[in-house]
């Protein structure tokens, strides 16, 4: 019996690779730079991604990565705004794979978890001109259930067991 494919470990449950799917041929392309990925994502409805938007790539080239269960896949909502200059968006996968939590790191390295905290930071840092708390989006990407490792006990199955014990 063949052994299952090795899963790519996530560093602290975070995103380790960014990809975009070609509208024409549905091929997955690795986007090496996070800022480039955000640029594609923020306007994907108006300007759908296709292979030729990636440097030195065409739709005739083989896929960069296969959609399979060798890693857990998550899909961002289209047209999320780009992270404001100087800030960094971080997504961390919960241990039970129920969702990803969104955080932002400021130019000074401070971790902010809510839009209220971002507004307070911006108020205290006037050098962040032209940036508003509404420029930050905490929308969590959708976790593709068919790529979650089989050995992960998921939240909904845990709560179903608790309900069964209560009855």
Backbone as CSV, one residue per row, in Angstrom:
resi,resn,N_x,N_y,N_z,CA_x,CA_y,CA_z,C_x,C_y,C_z
1,UNK,0.854,-1.189,0.000,0.000,0.000,0.000,0.890,1.238,0.000
2,UNK,0.678,2.154,-0.948,1.524,3.349,-0.997,1.279,4.239,0.212
3,UNK,2.336,4.896,0.649,2.177,5.798,1.788,1.517,7.084,1.330
4,UNK,0.759,7.736,2.244,0.091,8.984,1.862,1.122,10.058,1.545
5,UNK,0.758,11.032,0.714,1.724,12.090,0.393,2.096,12.880,1.641
6,UNK,3.333,13.303,1.680,3.787,14.120,2.810,3.101,15.475,2.752
7,UNK,2.605,15.923,3.887,1.944,17.227,3.957,2.996,18.293,4.179
8,UNK,2.799,19.402,3.553,3.690,20.537,3.749,3.360,21.183,5.090
9,UNK,4.322,21.246,6.015,4.014,21.837,7.313,3.829,23.346,7.199
10,UNK,2.849,23.870,7.903,2.645,25.313,7.934,3.483,25.879,9.065
11,UNK,4.195,26.945,8.794,4.967,27.572,9.851,3.999,28.282,10.781
12,UNK,3.861,27.747,11.963,2.954,28.283,12.977,1.532,28.441,12.444
13,UNK,1.110,27.558,11.535,-0.258,27.591,11.041,-0.571,28.777,10.150
14,UNK,0.438,29.334,9.498,0.208,30.510,8.655,0.293,30.137,7.173
15,UNK,0.027,31.106,6.319,0.079,30.907,4.879,1.537,30.782,4.455
16,UNK,1.865,29.720,3.696,3.257,29.554,3.284,3.477,29.724,1.787
17,UNK,2.394,29.901,1.022,2.527,30.092,-0.416,1.280,30.811,-0.922
18,UNK,1.446,31.690,-1.893,0.316,32.406,-2.500,0.182,31.950,-3.948
19,UNK,-1.046,31.671,-4.360,-1.295,31.231,-5.725,-2.508,31.946,-6.296
20,UNK,-2.556,31.988,-7.612,-3.719,32.528,-8.328,-4.068,31.527,-9.419
21,UNK,-5.354,31.446,-9.730,-5.799,30.500,-10.746,-6.097,31.223,-12.051
22,UNK,-5.550,30.689,-13.137,-5.768,31.255,-14.466,-7.236,31.106,-14.858
23,UNK,-7.832,32.205,-15.251,-9.241,32.193,-15.655,-9.456,31.359,-16.925
24,UNK,-8.486,31.377,-17.812,-8.637,30.696,-19.098,-8.500,29.179,-19.004
25,UNK,-7.484,28.703,-18.274,-7.194,27.266,-18.268,-7.234,26.656,-16.867
26,UNK,-7.607,27.444,-15.864,-7.758,26.983,-14.478,-6.478,26.395,-13.895
27,UNK,-5.330,26.825,-14.392,-4.046,26.370,-13.859,-3.657,27.246,-12.672
28,UNK,-3.101,26.605,-11.642,-2.651,27.338,-10.455,-1.234,27.839,-10.686
29,UNK,-1.033,29.131,-10.421,0.274,29.766,-10.572,0.745,30.305,-9.226
30,UNK,1.980,29.979,-8.865,2.565,30.487,-7.627,2.921,31.955,-7.836
31,UNK,2.499,32.778,-6.888,2.834,34.208,-6.906,3.858,34.401,-5.788
32,UNK,5.109,34.637,-6.175,6.216,34.622,-5.217,6.206,35.765,-4.215
33,UNK,5.668,36.906,-4.608,5.718,38.082,-3.729,4.307,38.393,-3.237
34,UNK,4.156,38.480,-1.932,2.843,38.697,-1.315,2.164,39.963,-1.841
35,UNK,2.926,41.036,-2.047,2.354,42.281,-2.555,1.770,42.085,-3.961
36,UNK,2.437,41.276,-4.780,1.916,40.981,-6.117,0.615,40.183,-6.011
37,UNK,0.581,39.224,-5.075,-0.642,38.455,-4.854,-1.789,39.381,-4.442
38,UNK,-1.512,40.300,-3.515,-2.553,41.226,-3.060,-3.031,42.121,-4.201
39,UNK,-2.125,42.517,-5.077,-2.488,43.336,-6.240,-3.440,42.559,-7.156
40,UNK,-3.146,41.296,-7.386,-4.024,40.449,-8.206,-5.369,40.284,-7.519
41,UNK,-5.351,39.950,-6.227,-6.582,39.675,-5.471,-7.495,40.899,-5.387
42,UNK,-6.936,42.088,-5.241,-7.757,43.285,-5.015,-8.554,43.707,-6.248
43,UNK,-8.168,43.190,-7.429,-8.902,43.588,-8.633,-9.263,42.405,-9.522
44,UNK,-9.325,41.207,-8.925,-9.522,39.989,-9.710,-10.880,39.928,-10.420
45,UNK,-11.896,40.586,-9.898,-13.196,40.570,-10.572,-13.139,41.427,-11.841
46,UNK,-12.565,42.633,-11.733,-12.467,43.521,-12.896,-11.407,43.061,-13.884
47,UNK,-10.309,42.512,-13.355,-9.194,42.070,-14.186,-8.821,40.645,-13.794
48,UNK,-9.543,39.646,-14.305,-9.255,38.252,-13.927,-7.803,37.870,-14.233
49,UNK,-7.262,37.029,-13.391,-5.881,36.568,-13.560,-5.798,35.572,-14.710
50,UNK,-4.729,35.678,-15.501,-4.404,34.669,-16.499,-2.896,34.492,-16.503
51,UNK,-2.456,33.352,-16.955,-1.051,32.950,-16.843,-0.054,34.007,-17.323
52,UNK,-0.375,34.707,-18.409,0.577,35.663,-18.972,0.813,36.877,-18.073
53,UNK,0.004,37.053,-17.028,0.254,38.145,-16.083,1.446,37.843,-15.178
54,UNK,1.840,36.580,-15.122,3.028,36.188,-14.358,4.226,36.244,-15.294
55,UNK,5.309,36.832,-14.842,6.512,36.976,-15.671,6.987,35.619,-16.187
56,UNK,7.372,35.600,-17.459,7.917,34.399,-18.104,7.002,33.189,-18.012
57,UNK,5.703,33.414,-18.140,4.739,32.330,-18.000,3.674,32.442,-19.085
58,UNK,3.210,31.297,-19.546,2.096,31.285,-20.485,1.158,30.143,-20.106
59,UNK,-0.014,30.150,-20.695,-1.002,29.104,-20.417,-0.545,27.747,-20.949
60,UNK,0.474,27.735,-21.820,1.008,26.480,-22.334,1.926,25.785,-21.325
61,UNK,2.418,26.530,-20.341,3.315,25.958,-19.330,2.536,25.042,-18.395
62,UNK,3.213,24.008,-17.841,2.531,23.153,-16.863,2.180,23.947,-15.606
63,UNK,1.250,23.424,-14.831,0.841,24.103,-13.593,2.043,24.262,-12.668
64,UNK,2.007,25.302,-11.828,3.073,25.501,-10.840,2.851,24.596,-9.625
65,UNK,1.591,24.354,-9.300,1.247,23.577,-8.115,-0.119,22.936,-8.349
66,UNK,-0.277,21.717,-7.888,-1.545,21.001,-8.031,-2.407,21.230,-6.804
67,UNK,-3.707,21.385,-7.033,-4.650,21.443,-5.917,-4.850,20.008,-5.453
68,UNK,-4.346,19.713,-4.245,-4.510,18.377,-3.679,-4.406,18.465,-2.161
69,UNK,-4.456,17.332,-1.497,-4.452,17.347,-0.033,-3.047,17.257,0.561
70,UNK,-2.018,17.532,-0.233,-0.661,17.543,0.310,-0.412,18.795,1.157
71,UNK,-1.335,19.732,1.087,-1.298,20.953,1.917,-2.738,21.390,2.129
72,UNK,-2.966,22.188,3.139,-4.305,22.726,3.373,-4.450,23.994,2.546
73,UNK,-5.510,24.053,1.745,-5.761,25.197,0.876,-6.808,26.101,1.502
74,UNK,-6.605,27.400,1.324,-7.595,28.398,1.720,-7.790,29.354,0.551
75,UNK,-9.000,29.868,0.427,-9.320,30.753,-0.688,-9.788,32.095,-0.134
76,UNK,-9.087,33.156,-0.516,-9.483,34.509,-0.117,-10.706,34.954,-0.915
77,UNK,-11.482,35.836,-0.322,-12.565,36.459,-1.080,-11.936,37.355,-2.148
78,UNK,-12.552,37.427,-3.318,-11.999,38.308,-4.350,-12.184,39.785,-3.977
79,UNK,-11.306,40.591,-4.506,-11.361,42.051,-4.373,-11.185,42.574,-2.952
80,UNK,-10.519,41.807,-2.075,-10.164,42.362,-0.770,-9.148,43.472,-1.011
81,UNK,-9.212,44.541,-0.217,-8.249,45.638,-0.444,-6.821,45.205,-0.125
82,UNK,-5.869,45.855,-0.796,-4.462,45.607,-0.503,-4.151,46.126,0.900
83,UNK,-3.224,45.472,1.550,-2.762,45.921,2.858,-2.063,47.267,2.686
84,UNK,-2.411,48.265,3.515,-1.761,49.574,3.383,-0.238,49.497,3.505
85,UNK,0.420,50.376,2.789,1.879,50.443,2.766,2.445,50.504,4.185
86,UNK,3.447,49.678,4.448,4.118,49.670,5.747,3.512,48.683,6.736
87,UNK,2.301,48.218,6.480,1.643,47.248,7.349,1.782,45.866,6.722
88,UNK,1.580,44.830,7.518,1.638,43.467,7.013,0.452,42.685,7.556
89,UNK,-0.256,42.004,6.673,-1.400,41.171,7.054,-0.888,39.774,7.381
90,UNK,-1.373,39.224,8.479,-0.983,37.882,8.887,-2.240,37.056,9.095
91,UNK,-2.231,35.843,8.572,-3.340,34.911,8.740,-2.808,33.686,9.469
92,UNK,-3.466,33.322,10.571,-3.003,32.192,11.366,-4.123,31.167,11.482
93,UNK,-3.807,29.934,11.106,-4.763,28.842,11.128,-4.940,28.323,12.552
94,UNK,-6.179,28.208,12.980,-6.452,27.643,14.307,-6.100,26.153,14.307
95,UNK,-5.730,25.642,15.484,-5.300,24.243,15.594,-6.361,23.265,15.126
96,UNK,-7.641,23.622,15.286,-8.710,22.717,14.865,-9.123,22.946,13.408
97,UNK,-8.398,23.819,12.712,-8.641,24.115,11.298,-10.025,24.714,11.053
98,UNK,-10.630,25.306,12.067,-11.972,25.869,11.919,-11.974,27.189,11.160
99,UNK,-10.896,27.977,11.279,-10.792,29.240,10.548,-9.396,29.808,10.684
100,UNK,-9.150,30.832,9.903,-7.899,31.587,10.028,-8.220,32.903,10.714
101,UNK,-7.367,33.292,11.631,-7.526,34.585,12.286,-6.650,35.603,11.562
102,UNK,-7.214,36.795,11.312,-6.500,37.863,10.614,-5.935,38.854,11.619
103,UNK,-4.699,39.242,11.394,-4.035,40.252,12.204,-3.283,41.180,11.266
104,UNK,-2.970,42.355,11.773,-2.108,43.269,11.032,-0.941,43.666,11.920
105,UNK,0.235,43.729,11.320,1.418,44.219,12.014,1.716,45.615,11.485
106,UNK,1.956,46.527,12.409,2.222,47.921,12.072,3.665,48.080,11.587
107,UNK,3.998,49.249,11.052,5.394,49.498,10.660,6.365,49.369,11.840
108,UNK,5.856,49.539,13.057,6.705,49.415,14.252,6.710,47.995,14.804
109,UNK,5.968,47.082,14.168,5.962,45.682,14.590,4.868,45.300,15.566
110,UNK,4.005,46.238,15.912,2.922,45.951,16.855,1.818,45.151,16.156
111,UNK,1.318,44.124,16.846,0.257,43.270,16.310,-1.108,43.851,16.691
112,UNK,-1.956,44.086,15.686,-3.288,44.647,15.915,-4.339,43.634,15.476
113,UNK,-5.329,43.405,16.352,-6.301,42.348,16.112,-7.690,42.843,15.713
114,UNK,-7.961,44.143,15.841,-9.296,44.659,15.532,-9.193,45.999,14.812
115,UNK,-10.263,46.359,14.144,-10.312,47.657,13.459,-10.263,48.800,14.490
116,UNK,-10.821,48.589,15.672,-10.774,49.600,16.740,-9.336,49.868,17.165
117,UNK,-8.543,48.781,17.316,-7.124,48.938,17.686,-6.354,49.640,16.562
118,UNK,-6.713,49.342,15.317,-6.059,50.007,14.188,-6.374,51.498,14.205
119,UNK,-7.638,51.856,14.442,-8.032,53.272,14.500,-7.248,53.998,15.595
120,UNK,-7.105,53.358,16.749,-6.351,53.975,17.847,-4.880,54.144,17.459
121,UNK,-4.305,53.155,16.818,-2.913,53.237,16.383,-2.735,54.383,15.388
122,UNK,-3.638,54.464,14.418,-3.533,55.522,13.405,-3.671,56.907,14.034
123,UNK,-4.530,57.023,15.022,-4.713,58.310,15.723,-3.418,58.706,16.446
124,UNK,-2.739,57.715,17.037,-1.501,57.973,17.788,-0.264,58.107,16.894
125,UNK,-0.417,57.785,15.614,0.715,57.831,14.681,0.348,58.644,13.443
126,UNK,0.422,59.968,13.548,0.036,60.838,12.428,0.900,60.642,11.180
127,UNK,2.057,59.980,11.318,2.898,59.726,10.141,2.236,58.740,9.166
128,UNK,1.171,58.078,9.613,0.415,57.148,8.739,-0.672,57.923,8.003
129,UNK,-0.279,59.018,7.349,-1.230,59.878,6.626,-1.932,59.117,5.514
130,UNK,-3.182,59.442,5.309,-3.931,58.871,4.208,-4.403,57.444,4.425
131,UNK,-4.153,56.890,5.603,-4.597,55.529,5.904,-5.737,55.603,6.897
132,UNK,-6.795,54.857,6.623,-7.975,54.815,7.480,-8.167,53.397,8.001
133,UNK,-8.836,53.257,9.121,-9.134,51.927,9.665,-9.963,51.106,8.679
134,UNK,-10.727,51.775,7.826,-11.543,51.052,6.843,-10.701,50.460,5.703
135,UNK,-9.403,50.814,5.651,-8.510,50.250,4.650,-8.051,48.832,5.022
136,UNK,-8.437,48.370,6.207,-8.015,47.069,6.710,-9.210,46.115,6.702
137,UNK,-8.980,44.901,6.246,-10.064,43.930,6.153,-9.685,42.674,6.927
138,UNK,-10.535,42.296,7.868,-10.276,41.123,8.698,-11.023,39.883,8.207
139,UNK,-11.518,39.921,6.981,-12.229,38.780,6.424,-11.313,37.561,6.410
140,UNK,-11.830,36.462,6.889,-11.065,35.226,6.948,-11.254,34.425,5.661
141,UNK,-10.163,33.930,5.071,-10.313,33.093,3.873,-11.084,31.812,4.185
142,UNK,-11.681,31.244,3.162,-12.420,29.989,3.303,-11.422,28.830,3.295
143,UNK,-11.534,27.963,4.286,-10.685,26.775,4.342,-11.340,25.694,3.482
144,UNK,-10.570,25.142,2.580,-11.089,24.099,1.701,-11.090,22.780,2.474
145,UNK,-12.267,22.363,2.884,-12.452,21.207,3.764,-11.826,19.924,3.214
146,UNK,-11.829,19.767,1.895,-11.285,18.535,1.315,-9.760,18.455,1.396
147,UNK,-9.100,19.509,1.906,-7.643,19.487,2.041,-7.196,19.493,3.501
148,UNK,-8.126,19.422,4.437,-7.776,19.358,5.863,-7.274,17.955,6.162
149,UNK,-6.163,17.827,6.896,-5.645,16.491,7.218,-6.702,15.644,7.935
150,UNK,-6.713,14.362,7.626,-7.707,13.460,8.204,-7.579,13.330,9.713
151,UNK,-6.362,13.495,10.244,-6.153,13.313,11.682,-6.513,14.537,12.524
152,UNK,-7.008,15.598,11.908,-7.377,16.808,12.638,-8.809,16.669,13.147
153,UNK,-8.974,16.831,14.454,-10.323,16.805,15.020,-10.894,18.201,14.860
154,UNK,-11.917,18.291,14.043,-12.482,19.589,13.711,-13.536,20.005,14.721
155,UNK,-13.672,21.319,14.849,-14.561,21.908,15.845,-15.990,21.378,15.758
156,UNK,-16.564,21.303,14.544,-17.956,20.886,14.434,-18.130,19.431,14.863
157,UNK,-17.117,18.584,14.640,-17.249,17.201,15.085,-17.129,17.113,16.598
158,UNK,-16.330,18.002,17.203,-16.209,18.036,18.662,-17.533,18.462,19.276
159,UNK,-18.139,19.525,18.748,-19.414,20.002,19.313,-20.521,18.977,19.079
160,UNK,-20.459,18.222,17.980,-21.475,17.179,17.735,-21.336,16.087,18.791
161,UNK,-20.079,15.734,19.159,-19.871,14.732,20.205,-20.400,15.217,21.551
162,UNK,-20.188,16.499,21.858,-20.675,17.058,23.126,-22.193,17.015,23.177
163,UNK,-22.840,17.344,22.072,-24.302,17.322,22.029,-24.805,15.902,22.250
164,UNK,-24.116,14.937,21.662,-24.537,13.538,21.799,-24.394,13.086,23.251
165,UNK,-23.349,13.539,23.941,-23.149,13.160,25.338,-24.190,13.807,26.244
166,UNK,-24.675,14.985,25.879,-25.660,15.681,26.707,-27.028,15.030,26.614
167,UNK,-27.329,14.425,25.505,-28.668,13.869,25.287,-28.953,12.660,26.125
